């Protein structure tokens, strides 16, 4: 008899488990101190709603007639023999709706492709029938270890999301140069996330080559995220910067549920001091999920009417969704004092000040892109200086060193505090 004990308590539920497997699970849970067995659904249809309701802690407490004084780990055991396609479907739905509920597949099949399919769908463990005590206990031990590791994380890094007011504003170039400077000059652990649904350019600009797996494939495995899994998705730049690539395929648009995108970025922020997200234009569900996890949202615009118009609409839309104006910053890229639209006209249209200006160095940036070698932080150009000053301000103001805080709380800071994040940027980059 295995005598292992857990500091966390366990609430379990089955979906379509055959009678023998369910009885074995019930007998096992009866021997685990503090474990609660909710029951076994006999159908896959709409199971995500019933599982979510059944595993809701207040519901469990009502069923037991008592309070659960210790946080419980909730686990769902899903039988993959009754109907594999339905089992995969419900696993994917549960992973999307309840990313904090680990799922264990249970099957008599040991086919490698079947195991891979279950894990890709979102299962944390794959248990072979008949259910054995050691299998379940090993799985519970691994789940608890992951949860303890998350709980020990006392520092949350900063998520900085960049989005273009329109296509062609230079978001990718700005994002990767900022990330490189944070990784190099600040000696900070930094990752760049290319969130384009297809054919993003970050890996091309950095000269790292493409990765066979993208950010979205990692996000679609969000319920079993750990640092070991992450390593299989990373591209490494010689500067120390890490990169999660965009999909390479041209015949399909990739994505992930917004909850999975949020969960993945939160996971990355617990590992890296800075997470820089390069988003495509448009406030898609994926981009809004990134914004929800961000301490700073930087809308990149240029001095042209369509860009100004779209920037105004972005700010208005985000305000309607409840995002504080103090968490949203406007970056004017390719800035020139001789531009056809003056700063005063742009700021009047925006109803706010421009947070940051990056001088027009278009030819220099294009040459760097074509060469696959980003502009060095040691370069004395105006562009290099602007990026370096931006990164220094982020580092100097303590970004990446704060204790874990809710995103809503960070967004609710007074305007004067948020402006300090870009402290003195107007002076650094000109009027």
C-alpha positions in Angstrom: 0.0 0.0 0.0 1.4 3.4 -1.0 1.6 5.7 2.0 2.3 9.0 0.3 0.5 12.0 1.7 -0.5 15.4 0.1 -0.6 18.8 1.6 -3.3 19.7 -0.9 -6.6 17.9 -0.8 -8.2 16.3 -3.9 -11.7 16.6 -5.5 -12.2 14.1 -8.3 -14.9 13.4 -10.9 -15.2 10.9 -13.7 -16.6 11.3 -17.2 -17.9 8.1 -18.8 -15.6 5.8 -16.8 -16.6 2.1 -17.1 -17.9 0.6 -13.9 -14.7 -1.3 -13.1 -12.5 1.8 -13.6 -14.8 4.0 -11.6 -14.9 1.5 -8.7 -11.1 1.3 -8.7 -10.9 5.1 -8.6 -13.5 5.3 -5.8 -11.6 2.7 -3.7 -8.4 4.5 -4.2 -9.8 7.9 -3.3 -11.3 6.4 -0.2 -7.8 5.8 1.0 -6.5 9.3 0.3 -7.0 11.6 3.4 -9.4 14.5 2.6 -10.2 13.3 -0.9 -13.7 14.0 -2.2 -15.3 11.9 -5.0 -18.1 13.8 -6.7 -19.3 11.0 -9.0 -19.2 9.8 -12.6 -21.1 11.3 -15.6 -22.5 8.7 -17.9 -22.4 10.9 -21.0 -20.0 13.2 -22.9 -22.7 15.7 -24.2 -22.6 19.0 -22.3 -20.2 17.4 -19.8 -18.2 20.6 -19.6 -21.1 22.5 -17.9 -21.9 19.6 -15.5 -18.2 19.0 -14.7 -17.7 22.8 -14.1 -20.7 23.0 -11.8 -19.9 19.8 -10.0 -16.3 20.7 -9.3 -17.1 24.2 -8.2 -15.9 24.4 -4.6 -19.0 26.1 -3.2 -21.1 23.3 -4.8 -18.9 20.7 -3.3 -19.2 22.3 0.1 -23.0 22.3 -0.2 -23.1 18.7 -1.2 -20.8 17.8 1.8 -22.7 20.0 4.2 -19.4 21.5 5.4 -16.7 23.9 4.5 -13.4 22.8 2.9 -10.8 24.6 5.0 -7.9 23.7 2.8 -7.6 24.6 -0.9 -8.5 21.5 -3.0 -7.0 20.3 -6.2 -9.8 19.4 -8.7 -9.1 16.6 -11.2 -11.3 15.1 -13.9 -10.8 11.5 -15.1 -12.1 11.0 -18.7 -12.6 7.6 -20.2 -11.2 7.6 -23.8 -12.5 4.1 -24.7 -16.3 4.8 -24.9 -15.9 7.4 -27.7 -12.5 8.8 -28.4 -13.6 11.7 -30.6 -16.1 12.9 -27.9 -13.5 12.4 -25.2 -11.1 14.7 -27.1 -13.8 17.2 -27.7 -14.8 17.4 -24.0 -11.1 17.5 -23.0 -10.6 20.6 -25.3 -13.7 22.3 -24.0 -12.8 21.7 -20.3 -9.2 22.9 -21.0 -10.6 26.1 -22.4 -13.2 26.7 -19.7 -11.3 25.4 -16.7 -7.5 25.6 -17.3 -6.8 25.1 -13.6 -8.5 21.6 -13.6 -6.1 18.9 -14.6 -7.5 16.1 -16.7 -6.4 12.5 -16.6 -7.2 10.3 -19.7 -8.1 6.7 -18.9 -7.9 4.0 -21.6 -7.1 0.4 -22.4 -5.2 1.5 -25.5 -1.5 2.0 -25.4 -1.3 3.2 -29.1 1.3 6.1 -29.1 -0.8 8.2 -31.5 -3.8 7.9 -29.2 -1.7 8.9 -26.2 -0.3 11.9 -28.2 -3.8 12.9 -29.3 -5.0 12.9 -25.6 -2.1 14.9 -24.4 -2.5 17.5 -27.2 -6.1 17.8 -26.4 -5.1 18.9 -22.9 -4.7 15.8 -20.7 -2.1 16.1 -17.9 -1.8 12.3 -17.5 -2.6 9.2 -19.5 -3.6 6.2 -17.3 -3.7 2.7 -18.7 -6.6 0.3 -17.7 -7.0 -1.3 -15.3 -6.4 1.7 -13.1 -3.5 1.1 -10.8 -2.9 2.8 -7.5 0.7 3.7 -8.4 -0.4 5.4 -11.6 -2.9 7.6 -10.0 -0.7 8.5 -7.1 2.2 9.3 -9.4 -0.1 11.6 -11.4 -1.3 13.3 -8.2 2.2 13.8 -7.1 3.2 15.5 -10.3 0.1 17.8 -10.3 0.9 18.8 -6.7 4.5 19.5 -7.6 3.5 21.8 -10.4 1.0 23.7 -8.2 3.6 24.1 -5.4 6.1 25.5 -8.0 3.5 28.1 -9.1 2.7 29.0 -5.5 6.4 29.6 -4.8 6.7 32.1 -7.5 6.8 35.5 -5.7 7.7 37.7 -8.6 5.7 38.4 -11.6 7.3 39.9 -14.6 5.9 42.6 -16.7 3.8 41.9 -19.9 4.2 44.6 -22.5 1.9 44.3 -25.5 2.5 46.2 -28.7 -0.2 46.6 -31.3 -0.2 48.6 -34.5 -2.9 51.2 -35.2 -2.7 49.8 -38.7 -0.5 47.5 -40.7 3.0 48.7 -41.5 3.6 50.9 -38.4 6.7 48.9 -37.4 5.4 47.0 -34.4 7.6 43.9 -35.0 10.8 45.9 -35.4 10.0 47.9 -32.2 9.0 44.9 -30.2 12.1 42.9 -31.0 14.5 45.8 -30.5 13.0 46.6 -27.2 13.1 42.9 -26.1 16.8 42.7 -27.2 17.7 45.8 -25.3 16.0 44.5 -22.1 17.8 41.2 -22.4 21.2 42.7 -23.3 21.5 46.0 -21.4 19.4 45.1 -18.4 20.7 41.6 -18.1 17.1 40.6 -17.5 15.3 37.4 -18.5 13.2 38.4 -21.4 11.0 36.6 -24.0 9.5 37.9 -27.2 6.1 36.4 -28.2 5.2 36.6 -31.9 1.4 36.4 -31.7 0.7 36.8 -35.4 -1.7 33.9 -36.5 0.5 33.1 -39.6 3.8 34.2 -41.0 5.0 36.6 -38.3 8.4 38.2 -39.0 10.2 38.2 -35.6 12.3 35.1 -36.2 13.2 36.3 -39.7 14.3 39.7 -38.3 16.3 38.1 -35.6 17.9 35.5 -38.0 17.1 32.6 -35.7 15.3 30.5 -38.3 11.8 29.2 -37.9 10.5 26.8 -35.2 8.3 23.9 -36.1 6.0 24.8 -33.2 4.4 28.2 -32.5 3.1 30.2 -29.6 -0.4 29.0 -30.3 0.5 25.3 -30.1 2.0 26.1 -26.7 -1.1 28.0 -25.6 -3.2 25.0 -26.7 -1.3 23.0 -24.1 -1.8 25.6 -21.4 -3.2 23.2 -18.9 0.0 21.2 -18.7 2.4 24.1 -19.0 5.7 23.8 -17.2 9.3 24.9 -17.9 10.2 21.5 -19.4 7.4 21.7 -21.9 8.3 25.4 -22.7 11.8 24.5 -23.7 10.6 22.5 -26.7 8.9 25.6 -28.1 11.7 28.2 -27.6 14.0 29.8 -30.2 17.2 31.2 -28.7 19.0 34.3 -29.8 22.7 34.7 -29.0 21.9 37.8 -27.0 20.0 35.7 -24.5 16.6 36.7 -25.7 14.1 33.9 -26.0 11.4 33.8 -28.7 8.1 32.0 -29.2 7.5 31.9 -33.0 4.4 32.5 -35.0 2.9 29.6 -37.2 4.7 29.1 -40.5 1.8 27.7 -42.5 0.2 29.8 -45.1 -2.9 27.7 -45.7 -4.4 27.9 -42.2 -4.9 30.6 -39.6 -3.9 29.4 -36.2 -5.2 30.5 -32.8 -6.1 29.5 -29.3 -9.0 30.2 -26.9 -8.6 33.6 -25.2 -8.5 31.9 -21.8 -5.5 29.8 -22.9 -3.7 32.8 -24.3 -4.2 34.6 -20.9 -3.1 31.5 -19.0 0.0 31.1 -21.1 1.1 34.7 -20.8 0.6 34.6 -17.0 2.8 31.5 -16.9 5.5 33.2 -18.9 5.3 36.3 -16.6 6.1 34.0 -13.7 9.3 32.9 -15.4 10.5 36.0 -17.3 11.1 39.5 -16.0 9.8 40.9 -19.2 7.3 39.4 -21.7 7.1 41.5 -24.9 4.1 40.6 -27.1 4.1 41.5 -30.8 0.4 41.5 -31.9 -1.1 41.9 -35.3 -3.3 44.9 -36.0 -6.9 44.7 -34.8 -8.4 44.0 -31.5 -9.0 40.3 -31.9 -9.9 38.0 -29.1 -6.3 36.9 -28.9 -5.0 40.4 -28.7 -7.6 41.4 -26.1 -6.5 38.3 -24.0 -2.9 39.6 -24.2 -4.0 43.1 -23.2 -5.9 41.6 -20.2 -2.6 40.2 -18.9 -0.5 43.4 -19.7 0.8 46.0 -17.4 1.4 48.2 -20.4 -0.4 48.3 -23.8 1.5 50.3 -26.4 -0.4 51.4 -29.5 2.1 52.1 -32.3 1.1 54.7 -34.8 2.6 56.9 -37.5 1.9 60.5 -38.4 -0.8 59.8 -41.0 -4.6 60.2 -40.8 -5.6 56.5 -41.1 -3.2 55.7 -38.3 -4.5 58.5 -36.1 -8.1 57.6 -36.7 -7.5 53.9 -35.9 -5.6 54.8 -32.7 -8.5 57.0 -31.5 -10.9 54.0 -32.1 -8.6 51.6 -30.3 -8.5 53.8 -27.3 -12.2 54.4 -27.3 -12.9 50.6 -27.7 -10.5 49.6 -24.9 -12.1 52.3 -22.6 -15.6 50.8 -23.3 -14.2 47.4 -22.3 -13.1 48.8 -19.0 -9.4 49.3 -19.5 -8.0 52.3 -17.7 -6.6 55.0 -19.8 -3.5 55.1 -17.6 -2.5 51.6 -18.8 -2.6 52.5 -22.5 0.3 54.3 -24.1 0.6 55.8 -27.6 4.0 55.5 -29.4 4.6 57.7 -32.4 7.0 55.7 -34.7 9.1 57.3 -37.5 8.8 60.6 -35.8 10.0 63.7 -37.6 9.7 67.3 -36.7 9.0 68.0 -40.4 6.0 65.6 -40.5 2.9 66.6 -42.3 0.9 66.2 -39.1 2.1 68.2 -36.2 2.3 66.7 -32.7 -0.3 69.2 -31.5 -2.8 68.1 -34.2 -2.2 64.4 -33.4 -2.6 64.9 -29.6 -5.7 67.0 -30.0 -7.3 64.2 -32.1 -6.2 61.6 -29.6 -7.4 63.6 -26.6 -4.1 62.7 -24.8 -0.4 63.2 -25.0 1.9 61.0 -27.1 3.8 58.8 -24.6 6.8 58.0 -26.6 8.4 59.1 -29.9 10.9 57.0 -31.9 12.7 59.0 -34.6 12.4 58.1 -38.3 15.2 55.7 -39.2 13.4 53.8 -41.9 16.3 53.1 -44.2 18.5 51.9 -41.3 15.8 49.6 -40.0 15.1 48.2 -43.5 18.8 47.4 -44.0 18.9 45.6 -40.7 15.8 43.6 -41.6 17.3 42.6 -45.0 20.5 41.6 -43.3 18.8 39.6 -40.6 20.8 41.5 -38.0 18.9 43.8 -35.6 20.4 47.3 -34.9 23.0 47.0 -32.1 22.3 48.7 -28.9 25.8 50.1 -29.2 24.8 51.8 -32.5 24.9 55.6 -32.0 21.9 56.2 -34.3 18.8 58.0 -33.2 16.7 54.8 -33.5 19.2 52.9 -31.3 19.3 55.6 -28.7 15.5 55.8 -28.5 15.1 52.1 -27.9 17.9 52.1 -25.4 16.4 55.0 -23.5 13.0 53.3 -23.5 14.4 50.0 -22.1 16.4 51.9 -19.5 13.3 53.7 -18.3 11.5 50.4 -17.9 14.4 48.9 -16.0 15.0 52.0 -13.9 11.4 52.2 -12.8 11.5 48.7 -11.4 9.5 46.9 -14.1 10.0 43.2 -13.7 10.8 43.4 -10.0 7.3 44.1 -8.4 5.5 41.5 -6.3 2.6 39.6 -7.9 -0.4 41.9 -8.5 -3.6 41.6 -10.3 -3.7 43.2 -13.7 -6.8 45.2 -12.9 -5.0 46.7 -9.9 -2.0 47.6 -12.0 -4.3 49.3 -14.6 -6.1 51.3 -11.9 -3.0 53.2 -10.8 -3.3 57.0 -11.0 -2.2 58.6 -14.3 0.8 60.3 -12.7 2.2 56.9 -11.6 1.7 55.2 -14.9 3.4 58.2 -16.7 6.4 57.5 -14.5 6.9 54.3 -16.3 7.9 56.3 -19.3 9.4 59.0 -17.0 10.9 61.8 -18.9 10.2 60.2 -22.3 9.2 63.5 -23.9 12.6 65.0 -22.9 14.5 61.9 -24.0 13.0 61.8 -27.5 12.3 65.5 -28.2 9.2 67.6 -28.0 
